[in-house]
Structure formats: structure tokens, C-alpha cells
């Protein structure tokens, strides 16, 4: 009887410990590189397509995302030889379970190593605003990264509409699109949360993060949470709704707990070009 009781008590503990170990190993693994294609109307005649890398939810914090690990991921991104790098916010994490918090400058310093001929463009996420908005603006600009807050920038043949974070109530889509119209050209939007998608013109693709693709996706149960008011609609991957395209990355770091189950860290490398190069829907 004693052995049966020990088994009944010990087995759930072993399962729990094994799950935690698996989840942490998944959280710190080498990110998956995902590929897709997005077509833009009014692509300049004769212009070659661009390779655009999307990084999101870096969440620098111990134990799972140190600046040293981020530097290794930067080298991995550079190995894809992107023309342009977009960063969709949440550069740090102040989760209660963090074993170490890093300062703003120390957290973003490895991003200086990103190499792309058209540069690096970023927007802030809710965690960045909660920590120190202006400090992130200064630190990112200090390492040569363009930060957009309801503004736009031209990079090569495309205009980037940088919408500030919707989740922390900083987004102004109207102001962003006015800035876009002043620059012209094919447009892609960048924002931390995908929840701004319905407010955008349908022909403007949105690059986003925030959901972590759930961070935990259980067999039969699925994602317990997406942090999106639209639930599964914009939870993850390359989503096409008629003319509308939304790309949502799973992110590189973690929030709340330093675990990933069924959702490995990732970043996207997307070929952006003329309409005839459109690909079919891809979701995760």
C-alpha cells in the first residue's frame, strides 16, 4: 500500500518536473526560421523582391534570454542575409519569475550587430512602455535603429508604417497613415500587437508579435491564451483574409514564465515583392 501511495504522489511530481524541464529547454533552443512571401500592390517595375526579417518579443531577462543569447540570435539572423530587419517590440521582460533584470542599454546592445543593407526599424511594445519609453527610444537610436511611433519611414522601394503599441493604448493608426501618404510607395505596417489589423487598409500587410503564438500550446487543449481580443484569428503565423495579410511571430523570449511548450521561439524571413509572387496561406 505504501508503494502505491508513493507512486500516486511521486508520479505527478515527476510529470510536472519533466514538463517544466521540457518547457525551459524549448524556451532556450535555437529559434526556428520561418519563411513566407507577401505581395505588395504598386511594386516598382523592375525592382527585385526584398528579404524582410521580423523579430518580435525578445524579452531580455534571466534566466532564458540573456544579452549573450540575444547576440547569438543576431548572428543567426545575419546568416539569413536580410535586406531589412523589423523589430515588433517587447525588448525586455519584467516577469515576476525573472532571475535577472537587465538595464535598457544592456538589453538592446546586441541589436547593434544586426546587418541589413536597408537598416533596422523598430516599434515599442507594452513591456517597453511600462519600463521606460524614452530610454528605449534613446538606446535604440543610439545603436543606429530607427524607432517609429505612429510615423513612417521609407526604406528602399517600400514605406514602413510604424504604429505604436495598441495594448498599452499608444497606437494612432490615423496619424501613421497620414505619414505614409506623405511618403508614397508600397506600404507594410509594423506594430507590436496584431489587434490593429482591422483598422488598417486591407491592402497594407501588418507585421506583428505580442501573442507569442500562445507560448504554450497543449495537445487537444490548444493555446490557453493569446493576449489578443480576436482570440485565434490573429494568434499566430502568416494569416490571409481576402486582401488582408497579417504576419504574427511567436517571438524569441518569454513572458510570465520562462517556458515554451509546443511553441518554439522563431523569427520570420519574408520575401516581399510584386503581386504575382503571392503565396498561399500559412499558419501555425
Buried (B, 14 or more C-beta within 10 A) or exposed (E): EEEEEEEEEEEEEEEEEEEBEBBBEBBBEEBEBBEBBBBBEEBEEEEEBBBBBBBBBBBBBBBBBBBEBBBEBBEEBBEBEBBBBBBBBBBBBEBEBBEEBBBBBBBBBBBBBBBBEBBBBBBBBBBBBEBBBEBBBEBBEEBEBBBBBBBBBBBBBBBBBBBBBBBBEBBBBEBBBEBBEEBEBBBBBBBBBBBBBBBBEEBBBBBBBBBBBBBBBEEEEEBEEBBBEBEBBBBBBBBBEEEBBBBBBBBBBBBBBBBBBBBBBBBBBBBBBBEEBEBEEBEB
